[in-house]
Amino acid sequence: MKKILFAAVVLALGFTNASAQYGPRYDYRNGANHERMSDINRLQREARQNIANGVQWGTLTSREANMLMNRYENIQDKERQFARHGRLSNREERILRNDLHELMSDTRRLSRDRDRWSRDGRQRGRY
C-alpha cells in the first residue's frame, strides 16, 4: 500500500513540475516586441471596426469601403512579409503603425466628407 501511495505522490509531483515549466511566462527579452505586436493588432482591429461602422452608419459608400479594405489587406500582407523571419524590427513596426494611422485617418476623412449629401441622392436634380 505504501508503494502505491508513494508512486501516486511521485506522479502528482511530476505533473505539477511539468505544468509549471510550460505555463505562461514573461520573456523579458521579447516583452517589448510582444507589446508592439499587440499594439499593431489593436490598431488593425480599430481600423477594421472604423470601416465596418462607416458602412453600417452609411457614412461610407461601398466603393470607399472596398478601397479602404484593399488598403487594409495590403497592410496585412506587408505585416506577414515582415514577420516571416519571426519578429518585427523597430523600422518594420513603425512602418506598419504609420500605415494603419494613415488608413484610420482616411477612413475618418471619408466618413465625414462634405460630399455626403450627394451620396444618398438628396442633392440630385438640384443642379
C-alpha positions in Angstrom: 0.0 0.0 0.0 2.8 2.4 0.9 4.5 1.7 -2.5 1.3 2.7 -4.4 0.8 5.8 -2.3 4.4 6.7 -2.9 4.1 6.2 -6.7 0.9 8.3 -6.7 2.7 11.2 -4.9 5.7 11.0 -7.2 3.4 11.1 -10.2 1.5 14.0 -8.8 4.6 16.0 -8.1 6.0 15.2 -11.5 2.9 16.5 -13.3 2.9 19.8 -11.2 6.5 20.4 -12.1 5.9 19.8 -15.8 2.9 22.1 -15.9 5.0 24.8 -14.2 7.6 24.6 -16.9 5.1 25.1 -19.8 2.8 27.6 -18.1 2.6 31.3 -19.0 5.8 33.1 -18.5 7.2 36.5 -19.4 10.2 36.7 -21.5 12.0 39.9 -20.6 14.0 40.0 -23.9 10.9 39.8 -26.1 8.5 41.7 -23.8 8.8 44.9 -25.8 8.3 43.1 -29.1 5.1 41.5 -27.7 3.8 44.9 -26.7 4.4 46.3 -30.1 2.7 43.3 -31.8 -0.3 43.8 -29.5 -0.3 47.5 -30.3 -0.3 46.7 -34.1 -3.1 44.1 -33.6 -5.1 46.7 -31.6 -4.7 49.3 -34.4 -5.7 46.6 -37.0 -8.9 45.8 -35.1 -9.7 49.5 -34.7 -9.2 50.2 -38.4 -11.5 47.3 -39.4 -14.1 48.4 -36.9 -14.0 52.0 -38.2 -14.6 50.8 -41.8 -17.4 48.5 -40.6 -19.0 51.3 -38.7 -18.8 53.6 -41.7 -20.6 51.1 -43.8 -23.2 50.3 -41.2 -24.0 54.0 -40.5 -24.0 54.9 -44.2 -21.1 57.4 -44.0 -19.0 55.3 -46.3 -20.1 54.1 -49.8 -19.4 50.6 -50.8 -16.8 51.8 -53.2 -15.0 53.8 -50.5 -15.2 50.8 -48.1 -13.8 48.4 -50.7 -10.9 50.8 -51.3 -10.2 51.1 -47.6 -10.4 47.3 -47.1 -8.0 46.8 -50.0 -5.5 49.1 -48.3 -6.1 47.2 -45.0 -5.4 43.9 -46.7 -2.2 45.3 -48.2 -1.1 46.3 -44.7 -1.8 42.8 -43.5 0.2 41.4 -46.4 3.1 43.7 -45.5 2.9 42.6 -41.9 3.0 38.9 -42.9 6.0 39.6 -45.1 7.8 41.5 -42.3 7.1 38.8 -39.8 8.2 35.8 -41.9 11.5 35.9 -40.0 9.7 35.6 -36.7 9.6 39.2 -35.3 9.3 42.8 -36.4 12.2 45.2 -36.3 11.6 48.7 -35.0 11.6 50.1 -38.5 9.0 47.5 -39.7 6.8 48.1 -36.7 7.0 51.9 -37.3 6.0 51.4 -41.0 3.0 49.3 -40.1 1.9 51.7 -37.4 2.2 54.7 -39.8 0.2 52.8 -42.5 -2.5 51.9 -40.0 -2.7 55.5 -38.7 -3.0 56.8 -42.3 -5.7 54.3 -43.1 -7.7 55.3 -40.0 -7.2 59.0 -40.8 -8.5 58.4 -44.4 -11.5 56.4 -43.0 -12.4 59.3 -40.7 -11.9 61.9 -43.5 -14.1 59.9 -45.9 -16.7 59.3 -43.3 -17.2 63.0 -42.6 -16.7 64.0 -46.3 -18.6 67.2 -47.2 -20.0 65.4 -50.3 -22.1 63.0 -48.1 -25.4 64.7 -49.2 -24.9 63.7 -52.8 -24.2 60.1 -52.0 -27.7 59.4 -50.7 -29.5 61.3 -53.5 -30.7 64.3 -51.5 -28.9 66.8 -53.8 -29.6 65.1 -57.1 -31.5 67.2 -59.5 -30.7 70.5 -57.8 -28.1 71.3 -60.5 
